[in-house]
Amino acid sequence: MGNLGFHLCILISLACFNFPINCFDIQNKVTTTLFVFGDSMFDPGNNNYITNPSAYKANFEPYGKSYFKHPTGRFSDGRLVPDFIAEFANLPMIPSFYQALHNHSINHGVNFASAGAGCLDETYSEKVISLNTQLGNFKIIRKKLKAQLGKKGSKALLSNAVYLFSIGNNDYLRLYDIPDIPSDMSCLAYATEHEYMNIMMDSLVTVMMEIYKLGGRKFGMQDLLPLGCLPRFRGLALLKEGPHSDCLDELNSIVKKHNLALSRRLKQFKKELRGFEYSFFSVFDALNELFENPSTYGFKEAKAACCGFGPYRGFGSCGMAEAYELCKNVKEHVIFDSYHPTEKAFHHFARVWWQGNSNVVESQSLKSLLA
C-alpha cells in the first residue's frame, strides 16, 4: 500500500502539471468553476479593454478605493457579488475574460460581464460587450479548456460549473435615462412594452439555451434592480413630479413584470430541461429591504449616493465631472454612485444569495448549487 500510495500521488501531481487549467481532486471530483455574464453589477473591468472612448468604464478614482485602493473597472468602491461568491466558495477572485486571455489562470472560471450590456445587442451598442459577444467569448474559453483537459475533462468541468447572470437592467435604463429619447416605446421598433419585454426575454433565453447545449446545467440568476428607486431616478422623480414623489414608479412597474416573467421561465426550464438546476436571487426585493430598513443592516443613508452631485447625488459622473461630492464614510451608504450599490451592500446581497434566504432566493441557495 505504501508504494501504491506513493505512485498515486506522483500520478496526480503529473496530471496537475500537465493540465494547469483545472485539476481533478479525489474528494470533489472537479474543482468549483464560475462563469459570469452580465452588466455593471458583475463587471470586474472587462470594459477597460474597449477602445471606444465613450465606452462605459470605471477605471478612475474614487472607484475601487475601499478595498483595492485603486480603480479596477468595477462600478463600486470595492468588490461585487461574484467576488464575494468566489470568496465564500474558497475560490480565488474570478478573472475577467481579457485577463484570462493573457496567461491568467482560468482554473476556477472567467467573468465575461460588461457594464452597460443588456439582453439586446442594440442596447448601448459599440460602447459595451453585448451578451451575445460574451457568449462568443465563453466559447473561446471552452475551446481552451477542451484543448487542455480533453473532451471528457472539459465536459465534466462545464456540467459542474455554475453560470451567474445579471442582465436586463440596461435595456430598460436606456428608455428612461437619455434626455432626448421619450420614456415610451415610440423610439423603438416595438409596438408595446409587453412585446419589448418578450424580445428581451427571448434573447436571454437563447443565450442560456446555448450554454445548456454546450453542457451547462447550473444557473445562478439575479433579477433586475428596483431601478426607479436608484439615486438617478429618485432625482428625476423629484424634478418631474415634485417633493412628494420618492421613486419613479412607472419604471419600477415594468421591472416587476420582467422579474416575474423571468422567475416563471426558470421554473419552466426546471420542469422541461433534463438536469437543469438554478438559484434565483431577487436583488429587487433585497435592495428594497435596505431602502426601507437601512439601520437594521448597519446603514445610515439609503437614498442618496455616496458619490455624485445634485438631488440624491444622482447626477453627473462620479469621479469624472469637474465638480462632484464624495461622502465621508462610504460604509454608511447603500448606494455608491447614481446606479450602483456600495461594496457593503454587495456583500449583503452575496451573503443572502449564498445562504438562500427564503424571502429573496428561489429554488435553492447558491451554496447548494455550487456543492
SELO-86405 format. One record per residue (C-alpha): residue number from 1; residue in three letters; y, z, x. Coordinates in steps of 0.02 Angstrom, whole numbers, plus 50000, padded with zeros to 5 digits. Each point is the difference from the previous one (the first is absolute). Layout:
BEGIN
<bakol k="NUM" r="ALA" py="Y" pz="Z" px="X"/>
...
This chain:
BEGIN
<bakol k="1" r="MET" py="50000" pz="50000" px="50000"/>
<bakol k="2" r="GLY" py="50118" pz="50039" px="50143"/>
<bakol k="3" r="ASN" py="49988" pz="49824" px="50075"/>
<bakol k="4" r="LEU" py="50006" pz="49919" px="49827"/>
<bakol k="5" r="GLY" py="50159" pz="50095" px="49957"/>
<bakol k="6" r="PHE" py="50078" pz="49950" px="50166"/>
<bakol k="7" r="HIS" py="49960" pz="49816" px="49972"/>
<bakol k="8" r="LEU" py="50067" pz="50009" px="49822"/>
<bakol k="9" r="CYS" py="50165" pz="50069" px="50063"/>
<bakol k="10" r="ILE" py="50009" pz="49860" px="50128"/>
<bakol k="11" r="LEU" py="49970" pz="49870" px="49864"/>
<bakol k="12" r="ILE" py="50133" pz="50073" px="49886"/>
<bakol k="13" r="SER" py="50124" pz="50005" px="50144"/>
<bakol k="14" r="LEU" py="49966" pz="49819" px="50043"/>
<bakol k="15" r="ALA" py="50021" pz="49949" px="49818"/>
<bakol k="16" r="CYS" py="50170" pz="50085" px="49993"/>
<bakol k="17" r="PHE" py="50051" pz="49917" px="50162"/>
<bakol k="18" r="ASN" py="49948" pz="49827" px="49943"/>
<bakol k="19" r="PHE" py="50077" pz="50018" px="49826"/>
<bakol k="20" r="PRO" py="50169" pz="50088" px="50023"/>
<bakol k="21" r="ILE" py="50065" pz="49949" px="49829"/>
<bakol k="22" r="ASN" py="49884" pz="50120" px="49912"/>
<bakol k="23" r="CYS" py="49847" pz="50102" px="50039"/>
<bakol k="24" r="PHE" py="49862" pz="50065" px="49890"/>
<bakol k="25" r="ASP" py="49966" pz="50186" px="50015"/>
<bakol k="26" r="ILE" py="49842" pz="50092" px="49951"/>
<bakol k="27" r="GLN" py="50077" pz="50115" px="49869"/>
<bakol k="28" r="ASN" py="50120" pz="49886" px="49906"/>
<bakol k="29" r="LYS" py="49920" pz="49829" px="50028"/>
<bakol k="30" r="VAL" py="50169" pz="49914" px="50009"/>
<bakol k="31" r="THR" py="50165" pz="50075" px="50051"/>
<bakol k="32" r="THR" py="50129" pz="50010" px="49862"/>
<bakol k="33" r="THR" py="50115" pz="49850" px="49989"/>
<bakol k="34" r="LEU" py="50164" pz="49974" px="49905"/>
<bakol k="35" r="PHE" py="50076" pz="49832" px="49958"/>
<bakol k="36" r="VAL" py="50174" pz="50018" px="49927"/>
<bakol k="37" r="PHE" py="50096" pz="49873" px="49895"/>
<bakol k="38" r="GLY" py="50167" pz="50008" px="49913"/>
<bakol k="39" r="ASP" py="50186" pz="50030" px="50012"/>
<bakol k="40" r="SER" py="50123" pz="50120" px="50082"/>
<bakol k="41" r="MET" py="49908" pz="50151" px="49931"/>
<bakol k="42" r="PHE" py="49861" pz="49958" px="50125"/>
<bakol k="43" r="ASP" py="50082" pz="49887" px="50132"/>
<bakol k="44" r="PRO" py="49985" pz="50077" px="50175"/>
<bakol k="45" r="GLY" py="50114" pz="49869" px="50080"/>
<bakol k="46" r="ASN" py="49923" pz="49829" px="49970"/>
<bakol k="47" r="ASN" py="50170" pz="49932" px="49950"/>
<bakol k="48" r="ASN" py="50066" pz="50037" px="50175"/>
<bakol k="49" r="TYR" py="49910" pz="49841" px="50052"/>
<bakol k="50" r="ILE" py="50080" pz="49886" px="49871"/>
<bakol k="51" r="THR" py="50126" pz="49886" px="50087"/>
<bakol k="52" r="ASN" py="50108" pz="49972" px="49846"/>
<bakol k="53" r="PRO" py="50157" pz="50107" px="50032"/>
<bakol k="54" r="SER" py="50014" pz="50039" px="49814"/>
<bakol k="55" r="ALA" py="49824" pz="50073" px="49991"/>
<bakol k="56" r="TYR" py="49981" pz="50175" px="49931"/>
<bakol k="57" r="LYS" py="49988" pz="50115" px="50150"/>
<bakol k="58" r="ALA" py="50020" pz="50184" px="50042"/>
<bakol k="59" r="ASN" py="50002" pz="49983" px="50189"/>
<bakol k="60" r="PHE" py="50161" pz="50099" px="50025"/>
<bakol k="61" r="GLU" py="50056" pz="50180" px="49988"/>
<bakol k="62" r="PRO" py="49993" pz="50117" px="49906"/>
<bakol k="63" r="TYR" py="49830" pz="49933" px="49943"/>
<bakol k="64" r="GLY" py="49856" pz="50087" px="50087"/>
<bakol k="65" r="LYS" py="50101" pz="50144" px="50074"/>
<bakol k="66" r="SER" py="49906" pz="50145" px="49921"/>
<bakol k="67" r="TYR" py="49828" pz="49964" px="50074"/>
<bakol k="68" r="PHE" py="50002" pz="49853" px="50119"/>
<bakol k="69" r="LYS" py="50175" pz="50040" px="50068"/>
<bakol k="70" r="HIS" py="50037" pz="49813" px="49996"/>
<bakol k="71" r="PRO" py="49990" pz="49859" px="49870"/>
<bakol k="72" r="THR" py="49829" pz="49921" px="49978"/>
<bakol k="73" r="GLY" py="50033" pz="49884" px="49854"/>
<bakol k="74" r="ARG" py="49945" pz="50128" px="49870"/>
<bakol k="75" r="PHE" py="50122" pz="50020" px="49856"/>
<bakol k="76" r="SER" py="50012" pz="50188" px="50012"/>
<bakol k="77" r="ASP" py="50048" pz="50138" px="50120"/>
<bakol k="78" r="GLY" py="49819" pz="50013" px="50058"/>
<bakol k="79" r="ARG" py="49822" pz="49963" px="49947"/>
<bakol k="80" r="LEU" py="49938" pz="49913" px="49843"/>
<bakol k="81" r="VAL" py="49849" pz="50028" px="49887"/>
<bakol k="82" r="PRO" py="49876" pz="49895" px="50104"/>
<bakol k="83" r="ASP" py="50049" pz="50098" px="50156"/>
<bakol k="84" r="PHE" py="49957" pz="50164" px="49914"/>
<bakol k="85" r="ILE" py="49840" pz="49932" px="49922"/>
<bakol k="86" r="ALA" py="49943" pz="49948" px="50174"/>
<bakol k="87" r="GLU" py="50040" pz="50176" px="50062"/>
<bakol k="88" r="PHE" py="49903" pz="50082" px="49858"/>
<bakol k="89" r="ALA" py="49851" pz="49888" px="50040"/>
<bakol k="90" r="ASN" py="50009" pz="50048" px="50185"/>
<bakol k="91" r="LEU" py="50050" pz="49823" px="50048"/>
<bakol k="92" r="PRO" py="50134" pz="49941" px="50121"/>
<bakol k="93" r="MET" py="50156" pz="49922" px="49925"/>
<bakol k="94" r="ILE" py="49955" pz="49829" px="49929"/>
<bakol k="95" r="PRO" py="50085" pz="49861" px="50100"/>
<bakol k="96" r="SER" py="50105" pz="49863" px="49925"/>
<bakol k="97" r="PHE" py="49925" pz="49826" px="49995"/>
<bakol k="98" r="TYR" py="50110" pz="49941" px="50143"/>
<bakol k="99" r="GLN" py="49952" pz="50149" px="50106"/>
<bakol k="100" r="ALA" py="49818" pz="49959" px="49964"/>
<bakol k="101" r="LEU" py="50026" pz="49821" px="50061"/>
<bakol k="102" r="HIS" py="50064" pz="50062" px="50167"/>
<bakol k="103" r="ASN" py="49851" pz="50096" px="50066"/>
<bakol k="104" r="HIS" py="50028" pz="50153" px="49890"/>
<bakol k="105" r="SER" py="49837" pz="50080" px="49944"/>
<bakol k="106" r="ILE" py="49946" pz="49957" px="49824"/>
<bakol k="107" r="ASN" py="49858" pz="50123" px="50007"/>
<bakol k="108" r="HIS" py="50055" pz="50084" px="49839"/>
<bakol k="109" r="GLY" py="50094" pz="49862" px="49910"/>
<bakol k="110" r="VAL" py="50162" pz="49902" px="49989"/>
<bakol k="111" r="ASN" py="50158" pz="50015" px="49896"/>
<bakol k="112" r="PHE" py="50064" pz="49833" px="49932"/>
<bakol k="113" r="ALA" py="50137" pz="50067" px="49883"/>
<bakol k="114" r="SER" py="50175" pz="49924" px="50001"/>
<bakol k="115" r="ALA" py="50161" pz="50075" px="49932"/>
<bakol k="116" r="GLY" py="50067" pz="49893" px="49858"/>
<bakol k="117" r="ALA" py="49834" pz="49918" px="49960"/>
<bakol k="118" r="GLY" py="49942" pz="49982" px="49820"/>
<bakol k="119" r="CYS" py="49852" pz="49937" px="49903"/>
<bakol k="120" r="LEU" py="50086" pz="49831" px="49989"/>
<bakol k="121" r="ASP" py="50028" pz="49888" px="50151"/>
<bakol k="122" r="GLU" py="50176" pz="49959" px="49939"/>
<bakol k="123" r="THR" py="50057" pz="50182" px="50006"/>
<bakol k="124" r="TYR" py="50126" pz="50009" px="50143"/>
<bakol k="125" r="SER" py="49914" pz="49850" px="50078"/>
<bakol k="126" r="GLU" py="50035" pz="49963" px="50185"/>
<bakol k="127" r="LYS" py="50064" pz="50178" px="50024"/>
<bakol k="128" r="VAL" py="49830" pz="50084" px="49985"/>
<bakol k="129" r="ILE" py="49814" pz="49977" px="50032"/>
<bakol k="130" r="SER" py="49934" pz="49954" px="49829"/>
<bakol k="131" r="LEU" py="49843" pz="50077" px="49927"/>
<bakol k="132" r="ASN" py="49906" pz="49836" px="50019"/>
<bakol k="133" r="THR" py="50053" pz="49990" px="50182"/>
<bakol k="134" r="GLN" py="49941" pz="50179" px="50022"/>
<bakol k="135" r="LEU" py="49832" pz="49943" px="49932"/>
<bakol k="136" r="GLY" py="49999" pz="49860" px="50127"/>
<bakol k="137" r="ASN" py="50037" pz="50124" px="50139"/>
<bakol k="138" r="PHE" py="49854" pz="50106" px="49940"/>
<bakol k="139" r="LYS" py="49887" pz="49848" px="50017"/>
<bakol k="140" r="ILE" py="50056" pz="49981" px="50180"/>
<bakol k="141" r="ILE" py="49950" pz="50180" px="50035"/>
<bakol k="142" r="ARG" py="49836" pz="49972" px="49908"/>
<bakol k="143" r="LYS" py="49958" pz="49857" px="50119"/>
<bakol k="144" r="LYS" py="50037" pz="50111" px="50149"/>
<bakol k="145" r="LEU" py="49884" pz="50133" px="49930"/>
<bakol k="146" r="LYS" py="49862" pz="49875" px="49969"/>
<bakol k="147" r="ALA" py="50016" pz="49931" px="50176"/>
<bakol k="148" r="GLN" py="49986" pz="50172" px="50078"/>
<bakol k="149" r="LEU" py="49881" pz="50089" px="49881"/>
<bakol k="150" r="GLY" py="49895" pz="49856" px="49939"/>
<bakol k="151" r="LYS" py="49968" pz="49951" px="49820"/>
<bakol k="152" r="LYS" py="49901" pz="50155" px="49955"/>
<bakol k="153" r="GLY" py="50117" pz="50123" px="50085"/>
<bakol k="154" r="SER" py="50159" pz="49926" px="49927"/>
<bakol k="155" r="LYS" py="49922" pz="49993" px="49826"/>
<bakol k="156" r="ALA" py="49959" pz="50186" px="50009"/>
<bakol k="157" r="LEU" py="50176" pz="50041" px="50059"/>
<bakol k="158" r="LEU" py="50085" pz="49898" px="49863"/>
<bakol k="159" r="SER" py="49893" pz="50073" px="49861"/>
<bakol k="160" r="ASN" py="50031" pz="50178" px="50060"/>
<bakol k="161" r="ALA" py="50187" pz="49976" px="50028"/>
<bakol k="162" r="VAL" py="50134" pz="50057" px="49878"/>
<bakol k="163" r="TYR" py="50135" pz="49874" px="49949"/>
<bakol k="164" r="LEU" py="50166" pz="50085" px="49958"/>
<bakol k="165" r="PHE" py="50131" pz="49912" px="49894"/>
<bakol k="166" r="SER" py="50181" pz="50034" px="49952"/>
<bakol k="167" r="ILE" py="50071" pz="49841" px="49926"/>
<bakol k="168" r="GLY" py="50106" pz="49941" px="49854"/>
<bakol k="169" r="ASN" py="50157" pz="50105" px="50016"/>
<bakol k="170" r="ASN" py="50103" pz="49858" px="50074"/>
<bakol k="171" r="ASP" py="49951" pz="49875" px="49866"/>
<bakol k="172" r="TYR" py="50097" pz="50107" px="49877"/>
<bakol k="173" r="LEU" py="50136" pz="50057" px="50120"/>
<bakol k="174" r="ARG" py="50056" pz="49822" px="50029"/>
<bakol k="175" r="LEU" py="50035" pz="49980" px="49814"/>
<bakol k="176" r="TYR" py="50118" pz="50148" px="49996"/>
<bakol k="177" r="ASP" py="50071" pz="50022" px="50174"/>
<bakol k="178" r="ILE" py="50087" pz="49835" px="50038"/>
<bakol k="179" r="PRO" py="50179" pz="50001" px="49932"/>
<bakol k="180" r="ASP" py="50009" pz="49814" px="49963"/>
<bakol k="181" r="ILE" py="49835" pz="49995" px="49904"/>
<bakol k="182" r="PRO" py="49994" pz="50068" px="49822"/>
<bakol k="183" r="SER" py="49876" pz="50136" px="49958"/>
<bakol k="184" r="ASP" py="49892" pz="49893" px="49888"/>
<bakol k="185" r="MET" py="49875" pz="49860" px="50016"/>
<bakol k="186" r="SER" py="50124" pz="49857" px="49981"/>
<bakol k="187" r="CYS" py="50012" pz="49976" px="50189"/>
<bakol k="188" r="LEU" py="49813" pz="49977" px="50017"/>
<bakol k="189" r="ALA" py="49871" pz="49873" px="49949"/>
<bakol k="190" r="TYR" py="49920" pz="50123" px="49878"/>
<bakol k="191" r="ALA" py="50031" pz="50013" px="49813"/>
<bakol k="192" r="THR" py="49975" pz="50186" px="49975"/>
<bakol k="193" r="GLU" py="49984" pz="50165" px="50090"/>
<bakol k="194" r="HIS" py="49817" pz="50006" px="49947"/>
<bakol k="195" r="GLU" py="49965" pz="49829" px="50076"/>
<bakol k="196" r="TYR" py="50085" pz="50050" px="50162"/>
<bakol k="197" r="MET" py="49894" pz="50158" px="50011"/>
<bakol k="198" r="ASN" py="49840" pz="49904" px="49966"/>
<bakol k="199" r="ILE" py="50037" pz="49872" px="50136"/>
<bakol k="200" r="MET" py="50036" pz="50142" px="50121"/>
<bakol k="201" r="MET" py="49838" pz="50086" px="49954"/>
<bakol k="202" r="ASP" py="49900" pz="49840" px="50017"/>
<bakol k="203" r="SER" py="50072" pz="49973" px="50174"/>
<bakol k="204" r="LEU" py="49949" pz="50176" px="50054"/>
<bakol k="205" r="VAL" py="49827" pz="49984" px="49922"/>
<bakol k="206" r="THR" py="49971" pz="49835" px="50091"/>
<bakol k="207" r="VAL" py="50031" pz="50085" px="50167"/>
<bakol k="208" r="MET" py="49889" pz="50149" px="49955"/>
<bakol k="209" r="MET" py="49859" pz="49886" px="49943"/>
<bakol k="210" r="GLU" py="50011" pz="49900" px="50161"/>
<bakol k="211" r="ILE" py="49979" pz="50162" px="50098"/>
<bakol k="212" r="TYR" py="49853" pz="50045" px="49886"/>
<bakol k="213" r="LYS" py="49919" pz="49830" px="50037"/>
<bakol k="214" r="LEU" py="50024" pz="50033" px="50186"/>
<bakol k="215" r="GLY" py="49905" pz="50164" px="49984"/>
<bakol k="216" r="GLY" py="50130" pz="50130" px="49950"/>
<bakol k="217" r="ARG" py="49940" pz="50127" px="49872"/>
<bakol k="218" r="LYS" py="50116" pz="50152" px="50011"/>
<bakol k="219" r="PHE" py="50180" pz="49985" px="49940"/>
<bakol k="220" r="GLY" py="50138" pz="50129" px="50003"/>
<bakol k="221" r="MET" py="50140" pz="49944" px="49884"/>
<bakol k="222" r="GLN" py="50171" pz="50079" px="49986"/>
<bakol k="223" r="ASP" py="50101" pz="49955" px="49845"/>
<bakol k="224" r="LEU" py="50186" pz="49962" px="49992"/>
<bakol k="225" r="LEU" py="50140" pz="50125" px="50026"/>
<bakol k="226" r="PRO" py="50116" pz="50060" px="49860"/>
<bakol k="227" r="LEU" py="50121" pz="49869" px="50064"/>
<bakol k="228" r="GLY" py="50134" pz="50037" px="49873"/>
<bakol k="229" r="CYS" py="50020" pz="50178" px="50067"/>
<bakol k="230" r="LEU" py="50021" pz="49954" px="50183"/>
<bakol k="231" r="PRO" py="50175" pz="50035" px="50070"/>
<bakol k="232" r="ARG" py="50051" pz="49817" px="49993"/>
<bakol k="233" r="PHE" py="49964" pz="49987" px="49815"/>
<bakol k="234" r="ARG" py="50064" pz="50173" px="49956"/>
<bakol k="235" r="GLY" py="50163" pz="49939" px="50075"/>
<bakol k="236" r="LEU" py="49995" pz="49837" px="49904"/>
<bakol k="237" r="ALA" py="49961" pz="50092" px="49838"/>
<bakol k="238" r="LEU" py="50147" pz="50115" px="50032"/>
<bakol k="239" r="LEU" py="50118" pz="49854" px="50029"/>
<bakol k="240" r="LYS" py="49930" pz="49899" px="49855"/>
<bakol k="241" r="GLU" py="49968" pz="50131" px="49867"/>
<bakol k="242" r="GLY" py="50104" pz="50150" px="50050"/>
<bakol k="243" r="PRO" py="49965" pz="50180" px="50053"/>
<bakol k="244" r="HIS" py="49878" pz="50034" px="49858"/>
<bakol k="245" r="SER" py="49874" pz="49875" px="50071"/>
<bakol k="246" r="ASP" py="49883" pz="50068" px="50134"/>
<bakol k="247" r="CYS" py="49880" pz="49855" px="50031"/>
<bakol k="248" r="LEU" py="49990" pz="49815" px="49962"/>
<bakol k="249" r="ASP" py="49878" pz="50020" px="49856"/>
<bakol k="250" r="GLU" py="49979" pz="49814" px="49970"/>
<bakol k="251" r="LEU" py="49926" pz="49977" px="50173"/>
<bakol k="252" r="ASN" py="49886" pz="50152" px="49985"/>
<bakol k="253" r="SER" py="49935" pz="49935" px="49834"/>
<bakol k="254" r="ILE" py="49939" pz="49839" px="50082"/>
<bakol k="255" r="VAL" py="49922" pz="50095" px="50144"/>
<bakol k="256" r="LYS" py="49903" pz="50113" px="49881"/>
<bakol k="257" r="LYS" py="49925" pz="49848" px="49914"/>
<bakol k="258" r="HIS" py="49950" pz="49927" px="50168"/>
<bakol k="259" r="ASN" py="49918" pz="50161" px="50057"/>
<bakol k="260" r="LEU" py="49901" pz="50015" px="49840"/>
<bakol k="261" r="ALA" py="49940" pz="49820" px="50016"/>
<bakol k="262" r="LEU" py="49949" pz="50031" px="50180"/>
<bakol k="263" r="SER" py="49900" pz="50155" px="49954"/>
<bakol k="264" r="ARG" py="49908" pz="49902" px="49865"/>
<bakol k="265" r="ARG" py="49958" pz="49858" px="50122"/>
<bakol k="266" r="LEU" py="49923" pz="50122" px="50124"/>
<bakol k="267" r="LYS" py="49894" pz="50081" px="49865"/>
<bakol k="268" r="GLN" py="49943" pz="49827" px="49948"/>
<bakol k="269" r="PHE" py="49951" pz="49955" px="50179"/>
<bakol k="270" r="LYS" py="49901" pz="50163" px="50015"/>
<bakol k="271" r="LYS" py="49895" pz="49946" px="49850"/>
<bakol k="272" r="GLU" py="49980" pz="49817" px="50045"/>
<bakol k="273" r="LEU" py="49990" pz="49989" px="50191"/>
<bakol k="274" r="ARG" py="49846" pz="50060" px="50089"/>
<bakol k="275" r="GLY" py="50039" pz="50136" px="50128"/>
<bakol k="276" r="PHE" py="50186" pz="50004" px="49961"/>
<bakol k="277" r="GLU" py="50078" pz="50172" px="50028"/>
<bakol k="278" r="TYR" py="50180" pz="50054" px="49990"/>
<bakol k="279" r="SER" py="50126" pz="50140" px="50005"/>
<bakol k="280" r="PHE" py="50159" pz="49974" px="49899"/>
<bakol k="281" r="PHE" py="50153" pz="50102" px="50046"/>
<bakol k="282" r="SER" py="50149" pz="50012" px="49883"/>
<bakol k="283" r="VAL" py="50146" pz="50018" px="50118"/>
<bakol k="284" r="PHE" py="50105" pz="49972" px="49843"/>
<bakol k="285" r="ASP" py="49945" pz="50166" px="49927"/>
<bakol k="286" r="ALA" py="49994" pz="50090" px="50168"/>
<bakol k="287" r="LEU" py="50179" pz="49952" px="50043"/>
<bakol k="288" r="ASN" py="50062" pz="50041" px="49825"/>
<bakol k="289" r="GLU" py="49925" pz="50173" px="50022"/>
<bakol k="290" r="LEU" py="50103" pz="50022" px="50159"/>
<bakol k="291" r="PHE" py="50155" pz="49939" px="49909"/>
<bakol k="292" r="GLU" py="49975" pz="50124" px="49859"/>
<bakol k="293" r="ASN" py="49940" pz="50152" px="50099"/>
<bakol k="294" r="PRO" py="50060" pz="49980" px="50180"/>
<bakol k="295" r="SER" py="50007" pz="50186" px="50043"/>
<bakol k="296" r="THR" py="49815" pz="50020" px="49955"/>
<bakol k="297" r="TYR" py="49959" pz="49888" px="50148"/>
<bakol k="298" r="GLY" py="50130" pz="50064" px="50123"/>
<bakol k="299" r="PHE" py="50140" pz="49875" px="49967"/>
<bakol k="300" r="LYS" py="50181" pz="50036" px="49955"/>
<bakol k="301" r="GLU" py="50066" pz="49825" px="49963"/>
<bakol k="302" r="ALA" py="49899" pz="49880" px="49893"/>
<bakol k="303" r="LYS" py="50126" pz="49870" px="49940"/>
<bakol k="304" r="ALA" py="50114" pz="49955" px="50146"/>
<bakol k="305" r="ALA" py="49935" pz="49913" px="50155"/>
<bakol k="306" r="CYS" py="50018" pz="50077" px="50172"/>
<bakol k="307" r="CYS" py="50075" pz="49840" px="50073"/>
<bakol k="308" r="GLY" py="50122" pz="49877" px="49921"/>
<bakol k="309" r="PHE" py="50167" pz="50008" px="49911"/>
<bakol k="310" r="GLY" py="50074" pz="49992" px="49826"/>
<bakol k="311" r="PRO" py="49926" pz="50080" px="49845"/>
<bakol k="312" r="TYR" py="49837" pz="50089" px="50045"/>
<bakol k="313" r="ARG" py="50016" pz="49919" px="50172"/>
<bakol k="314" r="GLY" py="49916" pz="49853" px="49917"/>
<bakol k="315" r="PHE" py="50107" pz="49860" px="50070"/>
<bakol k="316" r="GLY" py="50017" pz="49911" px="50165"/>
<bakol k="317" r="SER" py="49873" pz="49991" px="50140"/>
<bakol k="318" r="CYS" py="49950" pz="50163" px="50081"/>
<bakol k="319" r="GLY" py="50050" pz="49986" px="50183"/>
<bakol k="320" r="MET" py="50067" pz="49822" px="49993"/>
<bakol k="321" r="ALA" py="50159" pz="50021" px="49899"/>
<bakol k="322" r="GLU" py="50161" pz="50043" px="50091"/>
<bakol k="323" r="ALA" py="50013" pz="50159" px="49899"/>
<bakol k="324" r="TYR" py="49852" pz="50095" px="49932"/>
<bakol k="325" r="GLU" py="49962" pz="50182" px="49968"/>
<bakol k="326" r="LEU" py="49852" pz="50094" px="50071"/>
<bakol k="327" r="CYS" py="49940" pz="50166" px="49930"/>
<bakol k="328" r="LYS" py="49990" pz="50153" px="50113"/>
<bakol k="329" r="ASN" py="49820" pz="50046" px="49958"/>
<bakol k="330" r="VAL" py="49886" pz="49857" px="49951"/>
<bakol k="331" r="LYS" py="49860" pz="50122" px="49953"/>
<bakol k="332" r="GLU" py="50102" pz="50055" px="49850"/>
<bakol k="333" r="HIS" py="50000" pz="49823" px="49928"/>
<bakol k="334" r="VAL" py="49868" pz="49907" px="49900"/>
<bakol k="335" r="ILE" py="50078" pz="49829" px="50037"/>
<bakol k="336" r="PHE" py="50057" pz="49937" px="50170"/>
<bakol k="337" r="ASP" py="50098" pz="49841" px="49962"/>
<bakol k="338" r="SER" py="50041" pz="49896" px="49845"/>
<bakol k="339" r="TYR" py="49817" pz="49967" px="49960"/>
<bakol k="340" r="HIS" py="49880" pz="50095" px="50113"/>
<bakol k="341" r="PRO" py="49933" pz="50179" px="50003"/>
<bakol k="342" r="THR" py="50015" pz="50117" px="50148"/>
<bakol k="343" r="GLU" py="49855" pz="50038" px="50116"/>
<bakol k="344" r="LYS" py="49980" pz="50168" px="49913"/>
<bakol k="345" r="ALA" py="49980" pz="49913" px="49831"/>
<bakol k="346" r="PHE" py="49880" pz="49872" px="50074"/>
<bakol k="347" r="HIS" py="49895" pz="50143" px="50069"/>
<bakol k="348" r="HIS" py="49993" pz="50077" px="49826"/>
<bakol k="349" r="PHE" py="49944" pz="49834" px="49923"/>
<bakol k="350" r="ALA" py="49865" pz="49976" px="50132"/>
<bakol k="351" r="ARG" py="49935" pz="50176" px="49976"/>
<bakol k="352" r="VAL" py="49982" pz="49991" px="49810"/>
<bakol k="353" r="TRP" py="49919" pz="49827" px="50012"/>
<bakol k="354" r="TRP" py="49881" pz="50061" px="50135"/>
<bakol k="355" r="GLN" py="49952" pz="50154" px="49899"/>
<bakol k="356" r="GLY" py="49989" pz="49906" px="49835"/>
<bakol k="357" r="ASN" py="50123" pz="50097" px="49892"/>
<bakol k="358" r="SER" py="49942" pz="49959" px="49824"/>
<bakol k="359" r="ASN" py="50179" pz="49984" px="49936"/>
<bakol k="360" r="VAL" py="50039" pz="49852" px="50112"/>
<bakol k="361" r="VAL" py="49833" pz="49931" px="50064"/>
<bakol k="362" r="GLU" py="49872" pz="49900" px="49900"/>
<bakol k="363" r="SER" py="49815" pz="49965" px="50033"/>
<bakol k="364" r="GLN" py="49980" pz="50101" px="50162"/>
<bakol k="365" r="SER" py="50095" pz="50077" px="50144"/>
<bakol k="366" r="LEU" py="50041" pz="49896" px="50151"/>
<bakol k="367" r="LYS" py="49901" pz="50126" px="50103"/>
<bakol k="368" r="SER" py="49841" pz="49961" px="49903"/>
<bakol k="369" r="LEU" py="50034" pz="49814" px="50011"/>
<bakol k="370" r="LEU" py="50012" pz="50013" px="50189"/>
<bakol k="371" r="ALA" py="49841" pz="50103" px="50013"/>
